[in-house]
């Protein structure tokens, strides 16, 4: 069975195309079509989704959320019950929950093959780590595609024409992506070429929740005398639980403001008053009332909106004047953002998922596009390489870095780059290679931003004079959209290596 999965920072959604050509979505334990992308650790048991969110209020220290934003950080781990978890380990637990739920929904299906989406700003290292989590979870991987491309696929209708450009703004719970996609094809649209992409993996709707939470903490301090605004200096079970209640309430209040910005959003929070130092003088009946207006919210969130505006309204995109603009993600129901984007791109057709999708349907857009791709082999996607790729060759006479593919290069499953390396010293018996992703000038190696993603070694090679040894490397992107590198000793064709990437 072929499915599409949006492995989101905040929520995960899985969908498939039924026999009538319509996309259906998997329902999880609580009957909702989205699974909160978070886990709770309980004495050896890993709880995923809505139940994990509920348990977090009781024991925040056993809870992990927003892990996807750390997929690029190999040093980031969460130590839970004697084990260290990396971001791909949390992704594995979430995807395993998806696979188990699929098996319960379709008990006769033996295999689930998936198209999985990642942010536009994910590099090759993060893509490989995502692919590893998919495989570990027992899912087959058809392809990994970028989320803005999935959004364009989801909204591909009769208004799209070959030659058109679509600007996709995906503002989710933990990340924001902006990508310009060119549509290609002969009759209908069958090709999607990413022309320009930008994003921020550490900016999302949760940051706006945090703005509201800060306002609520200030209200609580004025009301109760308790300052819980700093998580690091908040001690005690009751105070930590109160912080969690306020954090959860912030998202609820945000949705209320978006639904009716002309009215104040009001929410009574039970349990918050347990930390109050002024109970004897309380006139509110022992219940903390959170109250915020849309104007207060906009004023407090001004810095975030400025940062977002600078990201999505780039000179490159404005010069290209996209034919269509699509606004998706959990923030696509924000009245301010909808007005800002539609007015900025006044000459483009504009659609916001928050307007055209019923209920929480805006959360399923990316998975819809992934499900469409999973069932249509004729769709061809060309991505723009986010980071440059290079090799560092090390021998007896030192090492040097050789650029292989420059950032911004168009890559697809037909893409291939070959390069032959030779020995710089006489009678080398070992050549060591490391594959790097990097940003910057490779000539200025000391100031280069780089990350090693894999390495391989040719040893016991026949000693030859300088320049006689020849090692050919081949960089490809396989049918799954994942970088592969192999190497061959051209003096001994029986010696070849498939590069093992670090996970």
N, C-alpha and C positions, 0 to 999 in steps of 0.2 A: 504494500500500500504506500502511495506517495503522499507526503504531507509537506506543509510549509510551517516553519517555526520562527516566530519572532522572539528571540532570547533577549528580552528587554532588561534594562537596568532596574526598572521598578516592577514591571509585569511581564509575564511570558504567555504567549498565545500560540496555539497550534490549530491549523485548519487544513481542510482537504476538499477536493472537488467531488461532488456526488455524481451519480449516474445521469442526472438531469443538467449537469454543467453548472450547478450552483455551489458556492463555497459554504461549507458548514464548519463550525468551530467546536473544539473539544470543551466539554463542561467538566469542571473539577469538583472537589468534594462539596463545596458550598453552592453548587449549581451555576456558578458564574463562568463565563468563557475566558477569563484571564486568571492566571496563577501569580500571586505576588512573588517576585523573585527574591525570596529571603528564606533563611533556614533558622531553626531553633534546635539546640543540642540538649537532649534530655537523657542522661545516663546511658549513653551508647546508642540512643535512637536519634535519628535525624528527621526532624519534622519540617516539611516544606509547605509554603503557601499561607493561606488565611489562618490556619491554626497556629503557625509560627508567629504571625503578627499578634494574635491574641495572647500567646504565652509571653511575648516580649515585655508586656507591661508588668508581669510578675517577676521576671528575671532578665533584665536588659543585657546582662553580661553574657548570657548564653545565646544571644541573637546576633545574626549577621545579615545585613542588607546592603544594597548598592555596591555589591562586590565587583560588578562588571567594570566599573570605572578604574579598577586597579589591575585590569588584565595586562596593562603595559608595565607593571611594577613587580619585578621578580622578587624584590625584598619584602613586599607586603604579605603578611600572613596573619591568620587569626588562630590563636592557641585555644582550643576547646577540648576539655576532658583528656588532656595529655597528648593531643595530636595537633600538629600545625596544618592548617588548611590554606592553600593558595586560591587565587581567584578562579582558576580553572577547576579546582576541586568543588567549589560552591556551584559553579556552572554545571558540573557533572551531577550533583545532587538534584538540581532543578530539572535538568533534562531527564534524569532517571525517573523522577516523578511524572513527567510528561509521558515517557514510554510505558510506565506501569499503568497509567490511566488510559492510554490508548489500548493496551492489551485487555483491560477490563471492558472497554467500550466495544472492541472488535476481537473477541476471543478466538475467532477462527483464522485471524491473520497471523502469519508466521514471521513477517518482517515488516518493519516500517522504515522507509527511506525518506530522507528529509532534505529540503532546501532550507538552510538556516541563514538568518540575516545578521549582519554586524554593522556598526556605525561606519560612516564614510571615512572617518579619521582613524580607523583601525589599520595598523601596518601589518606586514607579513608575519611578524612574530605573534601578534595577537590573534590573527586569523588561524595560525597553526594551533595555538593553544585552545581556541574555540573548537576547531576540528577534532582535537584530541578528546575534549570533553564529550563531544557528540559520539565518538566511537566508544569511549568508555561506558557511556550510558546505554549501549546496546542498540543504537540507532544507526542505520546506514546513511552515509552522507552522499547526496546527489551533487550538491554544489553549495558554496557559501557566496552570498551576494550582499551588496551594500544596501542598507535600509532605504536610502532615497530612491534607488532603482526599484525596490519592491513597492514603494509608494506610487511611483509612476506607472508600474504594471497594474496596480490596483485600480487606478483611475483612467487607464487606457480605454478610451471609448471612441465614438465616431467623430468627436471634436479634435482628436489627435491626427496629425498628418505627418508623413515622412518629410523630414527637413525642419519640423518644428523643434523648438527648444522648450524644455520644461524645467522650471526652477522649483526644487523641492526643499521645503523647510520643515525639518522634523525636530520638534522641541518636545522631548520626553521628560521623564521624571529625573533622570540623572545625566543625560547628555543632550547636546544640540548638534544637528547636522544641517548643512546647507550644500546642495549639489545641483549643478546645472547639467541636465541630461539632454543629449541630442537624439531625436528619433530618426530611425532609418528604416528602409524597406522599399519594396517595389510597388506593391499595391497597398496592403495594410502595414501597420507598424509592427515590425518583428525585431528591430534592433534598438539597443539602448546603449549609447556611448556617453560615458561620464566625461564631460569637457572640463569641469572645474569643481573642486570640492573643498570645503572647509568645515570646521566644527570645533567643539570644545567638549572633551570627555569629562570635564569636571564642572559643568554648568547645566542645570536642569530645573525642572519644576520643584524639586526638593529645596533648592535654594530660595525659591519664593515662599515655600512653606516655612522655611527658616526665618524669613522676614516677618511673617505673621506671628510665628512663635516668639520672636523677640518683642513684638508689641504686647503679646499676652504675658510674657514674663515681667514686663514693665508694669502692666496692670496688676499682676499678682503681687509684685513687690509693694506697690502703692497700697494695695488692699490688705495684705497679710504681714508685711514686714520681712518676707522671705525673698531672697535674691537667688533664683535657681538658673540664671541665665548662662552661667559657665558650667559646662558639663564636667570639666576636670575638677572643679572645686565643689561639686555637689556630692555629698556623702550621705549615707543612710538609705535604707530600703524605701521608706516612705517618700523621701525627696526624689530619689531616682524614679520611682513609680509616677510621681507627679509630673516630672519632666516628660515621661513617656506619654502620659495622658494629654499633656499640652501639645506635644509633637503630633499626635494623631488628630487632635482637634484642629490643628492648623490647616491640614489638608481639607477637612470637612468645611471649615469656614471659607477657604479659598473657593471651593466649588459653589458654595452659597453666594459668594460675591459675584462669581462669573455668571451664575444663573439669573441674578437680579441685582445688577450693580447700582441701581438707584436706591436700594434699601440697605440698611445696616444688617450685617450678618450677626446673628446672636446665637449663642450656644451655652447651655447650662452644663457645667462639668462637675459631676459627682466625684468625690474622692480627693479633689484638690485641696479642700479645706482642712484635710488631716494635718497639714504642715503649718496651719495658720497660727500666728502668735497673738492675734487680736480677737479671738473667738468671743470673748466676753462682751465686746463692743460691736459685734456683727449684727447688721440689720438686714442681711440678705438671706436669713434662714438657713445658714450653713451650706450654701451652694454657691460656687464661684461662677459668675456670669461673664463669659467672654463676649466682647462686643467690638466690632470693627466696621468702619465704612470703607467703601471702595477708594475714596479719595485719600484716606489715611494709608491704605495699602499701597496705592500708586506712589505716593510721596516717599514711603519707606523703601520701596523697591526700585527707586529711580536709577540707582547705580547699576543694578542688574539689567534693567531694560536698556540702558545706554550701552553696556557691554554687548548685549544681544544685537542691538541695532547696528553696531559697528561690524559685527561678524556677518550678518546676513545682507547688509547693504554695502557690498564691496564695489570698488570701481570697475572691476572686471565684469561683474554680473550686470551692473547698470549699463555698461557700454554695449552689452550683447542684447539687451532689451528682450527678455524671454517672452515667448508667445503665451505660455501658461505658467501660473504659479499655484503650487499645491502646498497647503499648510496642514501638517499632520502631527500626531503625537498627543500626549495628555494635555498639553497646553493650548491645543487648537480651539478650545472653547473660550479662551481669554478675550474679552471684548476689546481691550486696548490693543493687544497684538494683532487681532484680526483687522482692526481699523488701520493700524500703522502699516501693515504689510500691503493691504489692498490699495491704500492711497499712495504708497511708495511706488508700487508697480501698477499705476493707473491704467496703462495701455494694454495690460495683460489680462487674460481671463483668469479669474481667481476662484479657488474653491478651498474651503476650510472643512476638514473632516468633522470638526465639532458641530458644523451646521448641517451636513448632509447625512450624518450617521445617527441613528436613533439610540437613545440611552448611552450605554458605554461602548457602542459600536465603533467609536473613533479609536478605541484601543486595539481594534482588530485589523486595521488597514494594512500594516506591514506584513502580518501573517497572511492576509488575503493575497497580497502580491507574491509572497513566497510560494503559496499553494498553487497559484496560476503558473509560476515558473516551473514548479515540480511536475506539472502535467503537460507542459508544452515544450517539446524538444526543439522547436523551430525558433524559439526566442534566443537571440544572440546578444551577449552583454560584453562590452569593452570597458574595462576600468582604467583609471588613471593612477599610476603608481604613486603612492603617498610619499614614501621615503626612498632615497637612493639606496642601491645595493652594491656592495663591493666585497672584494676578497683581500685578506692580508696573507701574504705568502712569507713563511719564515724558513730560512735555511742557515747554514753555518756562517754565512756572511751578513747576517742580519735579516731585517724584514722590511717589506714595503707594502703599501696599500694600493690596490688597483681598482678604480671605479669600474663597475660592470654595467649597471643600468641606472640612468638618471631619474630622479623624481620627476613626475609629470609625464613619463612615457606611457603610451597606451598599451595595455597588455590584455590578452585574452588567451584562450586555450591553444591558439595557433602560434603564440609568441615563443621565441627561442633566441637565446644569445649564447654563442660559443666563444671561448677564448683559450689560447694555448699559452701555458707558462713554461719557463725553462729555468735551468739552474744558473745562478749568478756566480757561483764558486765552483772550483774544480772538484770533481769526484765526490759530489754530494751523494749521500746514501739515504737521506731522509728529507722530505719536503712536507711542511705542515701548513695547512690552509685553514683560515677562519672566515666564515661568512658573516657580514655585518650589514645592518641597516643603519643609515646615517643621514644627517642633515648638515649641510655646510660644505666648505671647500676641502676636498680630500688632501690638497697640498698642505693645508694648515692642520695637520693631524692632532697637534697638541690641544687645539681649541674645538675639535670636532665633537658634535653630539652623536654618539654611536651606541649601538647595542649589538652584542654578538648573539647570533641566532643559531649557529651551528658550526661544526668544524670537522675536518677529516685529515688523515695523515697517510702519505705514501712513504713506507719505510722499506728497507732492504732493496732499494732500487739499484740497478746496475750503475756503478760509478763511471761517470763520463766527464769529458772535458767541458769547460764552460760553454753553455748554450746548446749542448747536445741532448740533454734530457728534455722530454716534452710531455707535459701533463695538460690534457684538454678538459676544461670544465664546461658544463652545459646547464644554463639556467632556463627553466621552463615553468609554466603554470599549468597544472594538470586539469583534467575535466571537472574537478571539484573547485577550481579557482584557487588552489593552494600552491605556493611556491615549492618547487622541487629542484634540487641541485645534484648532479652526478659528475663524476670525473673518471678519466681513463688515461692510463699510461700508454702513450702512442708508440713507445718502443717495445711494449709488451701488452698486446691487446687482451690478454687474459686477466690483466690486473685493472679492475674498475671498481668504483666505490659509489654507492648511493649515500648521499650525505645524511647523517643522523642529526636532526635538529634538536636543540635543547627545549625541553618542556618542563 
